[in-house]
Amino acid sequence: MTPPISSLPTELFLNVARFLRHEDLVQLMTVSKRIHQIIEPLLWTKLELHRPDYHEDHGYSQSGSAVGPQDRPYMQQPPSNYPEDEFRFDEYYVETARRWLKNFEHYVEGSSQRLERLAAQVRWLCITVDPYKNDGPERDCWNALTKFINLEYLEVHAKWNEWNAVKPFDTTARPLTKLRTVKMRGYVPQEFLQYICQQPELITDLELAILDAPIGSILYHARRNPPNESETPEGYEGMTDAEAEALDDIEDFSQEEIAPRPLPWMRETLAARFTYLTRLWLCKPAEPFKHNLLSILETYYSERSDQKALEEWVSLLRAARDTLVYLTLENRLAVRELESSCSGSDDYMEYYCHGPSYERFVGTVLPVILEDRPWPALKQLQLYGIEVHGPATPKPKRAPDVNVKGQLKARFPGVSIECYLGRRILFDPRRGTVCNGGDVLGWRGDV
C-alpha cells in the first residue's frame, strides 16, 4: 500500500519537508523511492557537519555574521547514552565528519557515479578537517574537497595532525568556479588555500584565520613537529637579491618554545584581485605585552610571520576598500596552556593586549585604513583583541597618542566602529600546537 504522504505534490511535500529536522528527513527517505529522490537534494545541497550550536557557542554575538543558526542545517544529536561533555560532543562530530569525508578520498573520477552525483549536489559545506587516521598510514582529505565541484560556500576548520602522512595537494585540480564564500581557520595548507582563492574576483565573503605548521619545544627528549630543515650559507657572496632576501627570511627556531604563527600564504599579485569583497574577517595569533619576563621569555613569537600577515591584511584592504561593507580584524594573544590557570581569557586579554603585535598593527595597518581615500560601502568596522578602552583597563595601557578607536571614529563618522576584548589562543608548548577542543584556534571558553 502506498503511504498517503507519497501522493502529495512535490511542491507541497517540499514545503512540509523544510520544517523537518535533519534526522527526520533521513528516516523519511526510506518511505519510497520517489520520496528518496525528492529528499536527497535537501540533505546534500547544504551540509553543516558541526554539532548543534557549535558556531553560536564559539562565535561573537556582536559580529553580525551573515550566517545565523537558522541558516545552518545542523545534524542529529549524538546517541542518548553519549557523555554530556562539550569537548566529547565536538569530538563526536569531528569523527563523524572524518568518516564522511573519507568516502570521497579514495575514489577516482568515473569510478563511482553515486558519489560523483552526491558531490555535485553540494553547494554549501561547513566541516572540521582532521587529517588523523587511526586505521591506515595516509589520508587524502584536502584533495577530496576538490570533488565538490559546485560549491558556493566553503567553511573549513582544520586541525593539526602529526600521526600519519597526508597526500600532497594536487594544485592542478579543477577550479571551484562557483565559490562566493570562503572561510578558513586553523591549519589549512598553503597550497589548498591558494587553490581555493585562485579566482578571487568571484569571492564576496572572506574569513581567514590560518596557522602555520607548529614547531615543538626543544625541552623534551624528542622534539615534536621540528621545523623544516634548511641549509644556511655563511654569507651573501655570489647570491642574487632574491636569494639574499630568502636567506633573510630564514628564522632561528632554536628557542625553547615556539608560539603559534600566522601563515603568510598569498602570492604577490593575488591580493589585488579581491575587488568584490563585501565582508572580510582577518584573524591571527598575536604577541602579548611582556610584563613578566620570567614567565614568557622562553617563548618565541615570530615577528617576521606577524609582520608578513599584517602586510597581507594591508594588500587585501587596499584591494577591497571600494566594496567592503563589513570589516573585522582580530588579534588573538597566544599563551601557553600552563599559564591559563592564572587568569581567564578576558582578564588576560585586558592586561596583555597592548603588546608588540598591537604596535605592529598601529604601524602597518592603521595608516592604510586612515588613508584619505573613500570607503563608499563601509557600514561596520570591528576590532577584537587589538585595543582595550575604559577606566578599568590596568597597566600597561595603550599609548595615549594612538587611540585607534578614536581615530577610526573621526575618519568614518557614519560607520559603526567598535573595539572588543576578543579571545586568546591557548597552545601546548611541547608540540607547538593550539590546544584541542573549542574553535580550532585554541579558545575553549573563558579558561
C-alpha positions in Angstrom: 0.0 0.0 0.0 1.3 3.4 -1.0 1.8 5.7 2.0 -0.5 8.8 1.9 2.5 11.1 2.1 3.8 9.8 -1.2 0.7 11.2 -3.0 1.5 14.8 -2.1 2.5 17.0 -5.0 6.3 17.7 -5.0 5.9 21.4 -4.3 3.6 20.7 -1.3 5.9 18.0 0.0 9.0 20.3 -0.2 7.0 23.0 1.8 6.4 20.4 4.6 9.9 19.0 4.5 11.6 22.3 5.2 10.2 22.2 8.7 11.7 18.8 9.5 15.0 18.1 11.2 17.9 16.5 9.6 17.4 13.1 11.2 13.7 13.2 10.4 14.5 13.7 6.7 16.9 10.8 6.8 14.2 8.5 8.1 11.6 9.8 5.7 13.8 8.9 2.8 13.2 5.2 3.4 9.4 5.5 2.8 9.6 5.2 -1.0 11.9 5.7 -4.0 10.0 8.9 -5.1 10.5 10.5 -1.6 14.1 9.4 -1.6 14.7 11.2 -4.9 13.0 14.4 -3.5 14.7 14.5 -0.2 18.3 13.6 -1.3 19.0 17.1 -2.7 17.6 18.6 0.5 20.2 16.7 2.6 23.1 17.2 0.3 22.7 20.7 -1.0 23.6 22.2 2.3 25.9 20.3 4.8 26.7 21.5 8.3 28.9 18.9 10.0 29.5 20.5 13.4 27.4 19.8 16.5 24.3 21.9 17.0 25.1 25.3 18.5 28.8 24.9 17.7 29.1 28.2 15.9 26.8 30.0 18.3 29.0 28.8 21.2 32.3 29.8 19.6 31.3 32.9 17.6 31.0 36.5 18.7 27.4 37.5 19.4 28.1 41.1 18.3 29.7 40.2 15.0 26.5 40.2 13.0 27.5 37.2 10.9 25.7 36.8 7.6 25.0 33.1 8.6 22.7 32.7 11.6 21.7 29.5 13.4 18.6 29.3 11.3 20.7 29.1 8.2 22.8 26.1 9.4 21.3 22.6 8.9 22.8 21.0 11.9 22.9 17.3 12.0 21.2 15.0 14.6 22.3 14.9 18.2 24.7 12.1 19.4 23.2 8.9 20.8 21.3 9.4 24.0 23.9 7.4 26.0 26.7 9.7 24.9 28.5 11.7 27.7 27.2 15.2 28.2 30.5 16.9 27.8 31.1 19.7 25.2 34.6 18.5 24.3 33.3 15.0 23.8 30.4 16.3 21.8 32.7 18.2 19.5 34.9 15.2 19.0 31.9 13.0 18.2 31.1 15.4 15.3 34.8 15.6 14.2 34.8 11.8 13.9 31.5 11.9 12.0 33.0 14.5 9.6 36.2 12.4 9.2 34.2 9.3 8.3 32.0 11.3 5.9 34.9 12.9 4.1 36.8 9.6 3.8 34.1 8.4 1.4 35.4 10.9 -1.1 39.1 10.5 -0.6 40.0 7.4 -2.5 37.6 7.1 -5.4 38.9 8.3 -8.8 36.8 10.2 -11.3 34.4 7.9 -13.1 34.7 5.1 -10.6 31.6 5.9 -8.5 28.6 7.5 -10.2 26.7 7.7 -7.0 29.5 9.6 -5.1 30.0 11.9 -8.1 26.3 12.7 -8.2 26.2 13.4 -4.5 29.3 15.5 -4.5 27.9 17.6 -7.4 24.8 18.3 -5.4 26.7 20.0 -2.5 26.5 23.8 -2.7 27.2 24.7 0.9 29.7 22.8 3.2 30.9 23.6 6.7 33.3 20.9 8.1 36.1 20.3 10.5 39.0 18.6 8.7 41.0 16.3 10.9 43.8 14.6 8.9 44.2 11.9 11.7 43.7 8.3 10.6 43.7 5.5 13.1 43.3 2.6 10.6 45.9 3.3 8.0 49.0 5.3 7.1 47.7 8.0 4.8 44.9 10.5 4.3 43.8 12.5 1.2 41.4 14.9 2.9 42.5 18.1 1.0 42.2 16.6 -2.4 38.8 15.2 -1.5 37.4 18.7 -1.1 38.1 19.5 -4.8 35.5 16.9 -5.8 32.6 19.1 -4.7 32.7 21.0 -8.0 29.6 23.1 -7.4 30.4 24.6 -4.0 29.3 28.2 -3.5 30.1 28.3 0.3 33.0 26.5 1.9 33.9 26.8 5.6 36.8 24.7 6.9 38.1 24.3 10.5 41.4 22.5 10.2 43.1 20.6 13.0 46.8 19.6 13.0 47.9 16.1 12.6 51.3 14.6 13.4 50.5 10.9 13.4 50.2 9.9 9.8 51.0 11.1 6.3 48.7 13.3 4.3 48.9 13.1 0.5 50.3 16.3 -1.1 47.7 18.6 -2.5 47.2 18.4 -6.3 47.5 22.0 -7.4 46.2 21.1 -10.9 42.8 20.1 -9.6 39.8 21.6 -11.4 39.0 25.1 -10.0 35.8 25.6 -7.9 34.4 28.3 -10.2 31.2 28.9 -8.2 32.7 29.7 -4.8 31.5 33.0 -3.4 32.1 32.5 0.3 35.4 31.2 1.7 36.0 30.8 5.5 39.2 29.1 6.5 40.6 28.7 10.0 43.3 26.6 11.7 46.0 24.5 10.0 44.9 24.8 6.3 47.8 24.0 3.9 49.1 26.9 1.9 48.6 25.1 -1.4 45.0 24.4 -0.7 44.2 28.0 0.2 45.9 29.2 -2.9 43.8 26.8 -4.9 40.6 27.9 -3.2 41.3 31.5 -3.9 42.6 31.3 -7.4 39.6 33.2 -8.7 39.4 36.0 -6.1 37.2 38.2 -8.3 34.3 35.8 -7.6 34.6 35.8 -3.8 32.4 38.3 -1.9 32.8 36.9 1.7 36.2 36.0 3.0 37.2 34.9 6.5 40.8 33.8 7.2 42.5 32.7 10.5 45.3 30.5 9.1 48.0 28.9 11.3 51.5 27.9 10.1 52.8 24.5 10.8 53.6 24.2 14.5 57.1 23.8 15.9 57.6 21.8 19.1 59.7 22.6 22.1 63.4 21.7 22.4 62.9 21.0 26.1 61.8 17.4 25.6 63.7 14.3 24.7 62.4 14.2 21.1 61.3 17.5 19.6 57.7 17.1 18.2 56.9 18.9 14.9 60.5 20.1 14.3 61.0 23.0 11.8 61.8 22.3 8.2 65.5 21.8 7.7 67.2 24.5 5.6 70.9 25.0 5.0 72.0 28.5 5.8 75.0 29.8 3.8 77.8 31.6 5.7 77.4 34.8 3.8 75.8 36.6 0.8 78.7 36.4 -1.6 77.6 35.4 -5.1 73.9 35.4 -4.2 71.2 37.3 -6.2 69.0 39.8 -4.4 66.1 37.3 -4.4 68.4 34.6 -2.8 69.7 37.1 -0.2 66.1 38.1 0.7 65.1 34.4 1.0 68.1 33.9 3.3 67.0 36.8 5.5 63.6 35.1 5.9 65.2 32.0 7.5 64.3 32.1 11.2 66.2 30.6 14.0 63.8 28.3 15.8 66.3 27.1 18.4 64.5 28.9 21.2 62.9 26.8 24.0 59.3 27.2 22.9 57.6 28.5 19.7 54.2 30.2 19.8 51.6 29.6 17.1 52.4 31.7 14.0 50.2 33.1 11.3 50.7 31.6 7.8 51.6 34.1 5.1 50.1 32.4 2.1 49.3 34.9 -0.7 51.2 35.1 -3.9 52.4 38.6 -4.6 49.7 39.6 -7.2 46.8 37.7 -5.7 45.5 40.2 -3.1 44.9 43.0 -5.7 42.3 40.8 -7.4 39.9 40.6 -4.3 37.9 43.5 -5.7 34.4 42.4 -5.0 34.6 41.6 -1.2 31.7 42.8 0.8 32.6 41.0 4.1 36.1 40.5 5.4 37.3 38.9 8.6 41.0 38.5 9.3 42.4 36.9 12.4 45.9 35.9 13.5 47.9 34.8 16.6 49.5 37.8 18.4 52.3 38.5 20.7 51.3 39.7 24.2 52.8 42.5 26.2 55.9 41.1 28.0 55.1 42.2 31.6 56.6 39.2 33.4 59.8 38.3 31.5 60.4 35.2 33.6 57.1 33.7 32.5 57.3 34.2 28.7 60.9 34.9 27.9 61.4 31.3 26.8 58.5 31.5 24.3 59.5 32.7 20.8 57.0 34.8 18.9 57.7 35.2 15.2 57.9 38.9 14.4 58.6 38.0 10.8 55.4 36.0 10.4 53.4 38.6 12.2 54.6 41.4 10.0 54.1 39.4 6.8 50.5 38.6 7.9 49.8 42.3 8.5 51.2 43.2 5.1 48.8 40.7 3.6 46.0 42.4 5.5 47.1 45.7 4.0 47.0 44.3 0.5 43.5 42.9 0.9 42.2 46.2 2.5 43.5 48.2 -0.4 42.0 45.9 -3.0 38.6 45.7 -1.4 38.0 49.1 0.1 35.6 50.1 -2.7 33.2 47.3 -2.0 33.7 46.3 1.7 30.6 46.7 3.9 31.6 44.7 7.0 35.3 44.6 8.1 36.5 42.7 11.2 40.2 42.5 12.3 41.3 40.3 15.2 44.5 39.7 17.2 44.4 36.6 19.5 47.2 36.6 22.1 49.0 33.3 22.2 49.6 32.0 25.7 51.0 28.7 27.0 48.2 26.4 28.3 50.0 26.2 31.7 49.7 29.9 32.2 45.9 29.9 31.6 45.2 28.8 35.1 46.4 32.2 36.4 43.6 34.2 34.7 40.6 33.9 32.5 40.6 34.9 28.8 39.0 38.3 29.4 41.4 39.3 32.2 44.4 38.1 30.1 43.4 40.0 27.0 42.7 43.2 29.0 46.1 43.2 30.7 48.4 42.0 27.9 46.6 43.4 24.8 48.9 46.3 24.0 52.0 44.4 23.2 54.3 44.1 20.1 51.5 42.9 17.8 49.4 45.9 18.7 52.3 48.2 17.9 52.8 46.5 14.6 49.1 46.9 13.8 49.3 50.6 14.6 52.4 51.0 12.4 51.3 48.9 9.5 47.5 48.5 9.1 46.0 51.6 10.8 47.7 54.1 8.5 46.2 52.3 5.5 42.7 52.3 6.9 43.1 56.0 7.7 44.3 56.9 4.2 42.5 59.8 2.5 40.7 57.5 0.1 37.0 56.7 0.1 35.4 53.6 1.6 32.0 54.1 -0.1 30.2 51.0 1.1 31.6 50.5 4.6 29.0 50.2 7.4 30.7 48.3 10.2 34.3 48.0 11.4 35.1 45.8 14.4 38.4 45.2 16.1 38.9 42.3 18.5 41.9 42.0 20.8 43.7 45.0 19.3 42.9 47.9 21.7 41.3 48.0 25.1 39.3 51.0 26.3 37.8 52.0 29.6 38.8 53.3 33.0 39.2 49.8 34.4 41.9 48.9 32.0 45.0 48.2 34.1 48.6 49.0 33.1 50.2 48.6 30.6 47.7 50.9 28.9 47.8 51.8 25.3 49.8 54.8 24.2 47.6 57.9 24.8 48.6 59.4 21.4 47.4 56.4 19.5 43.7 55.7 20.4 42.8 53.5 17.4 39.1 53.7 18.1 39.1 57.5 18.4 41.0 57.9 15.1 38.7 55.5 13.3 35.5 57.2 14.6 36.9 60.6 13.4 37.8 59.1 10.0 34.5 57.3 9.5 31.7 59.3 11.2 28.9 57.4 9.7 30.3 53.9 10.3 29.7 51.7 13.3 33.2 51.4 15.0 33.7 49.0 17.9 36.6 47.6 19.8 36.2 44.3 21.8 38.4 42.3 24.1 38.4 39.3 21.8 40.0 36.0 22.9 43.3 34.4 23.5 44.9 31.3 21.9 46.0 28.5 24.2 48.8 26.4 22.9 50.7 23.3 24.0 54.4 24.3 24.2 55.6 20.7 23.9 54.0 20.3 20.4 53.6 24.0 19.5 50.0 23.3 18.5 46.9 25.2 19.6 45.0 23.2 22.3 42.4 20.7 21.2 38.7 21.5 21.6 36.8 24.7 21.2 37.1 26.6 17.9 40.3 25.1 16.5 42.0 28.4 17.3 42.9 27.5 20.9 39.8 29.1 22.6 37.7 26.9 24.8 35.5 29.4 26.6 36.7 31.7 29.4 39.6 29.5 30.5 
